[in-house]
Every structure is written in structure tokens, then in C-alpha cells.
């Protein structure tokens, strides 16, 4: 009977140690999950910000291209006018 009780106590101790180990593993995994979720959220926010920045840059490039086209058109128009004036002289 004493041997059986001792054996049961030993088994209970083993199970208690396993429970502590599993609890620690679970806690570590939960902590890692929180960290990963934070990183995912951070990356998603940075991605959105980068998309907004890219859109702003595309709009700026488009405005610059339009301005350049307008400036070139004005230049050619003025150049042609000057050519006509020079040919009359």
C-alpha cells in the first residue's frame, strides 16, 4: 500500500512538472503570437503608408510631365514665332 501511494505521488509530481512545462510553453507561444501580430500590424501599416506615398509620387510625376509638355509646347511655339520674325528681317 505504501509503495502504491509513493508510486502515485511520484506520478502526480511528474504530471505537475509536465503541467508547469506545458503552461510555460503555452505562455511562450502566446507571447510569440502577440509579437507576430504586432509585427504583422506594423508591416500592414507601413505597406499602406508606402502605397499612399507611391500614389503621391505618381501624381507628382504626372503633374511634372504635364508641365514639361506644356513648357515644350510653349517653347516650340515661341521658337517658331522667332523664326518667322528672323526670316522677315
Order of alpha helices (4+ residues) and beta strands (2+ residues): alpha
